[in-house]
Amino acid sequence: MGKKLDRRGAAKAVAAVGGLFALGGAASAAGGQPAAAAAGWAGEWFHGGKVDQPCAIFQHGRVLLLVNERGDLASAVLTAEDKVSVQQGWEQGYTGAIGDRGKTIVWKDGAEWKRR
């Protein structure tokens, strides 16, 4: 993909990848983590809690597809039940931690994604 995706293109790409995840069926997380323990990441998020800045996470076991408020895509893996590390797409090694009972993700640079 040489050119940058617009929001609609990013949404289509996310839908396609989400469909692939769904076709793969439920997978348990590797490393002895039960799938239910790692399941709290998937869904709609909002950058800074702002409804006009939606983000999304699609999850299959320990593998995550992240979409930020600008529609930029990244792949990541869970490094612990409550921590994620970007492997490709944004800044490699960019990390985040989920907290507040699964309602907030705090990223390494201090940015926050929140659920509604």
Secondary structure, DSSP 8 states (H G I E B T S, - for coil): --S---HHHHHHHHHHHHHHHHHH-----STT--HHHHGGG-EEEEETT-TTSEEEEEEETTEEEEE-TT--EEEEEEEETTEEEEEESSSTT-EEEEEGGGTEEEETTS-EEE--
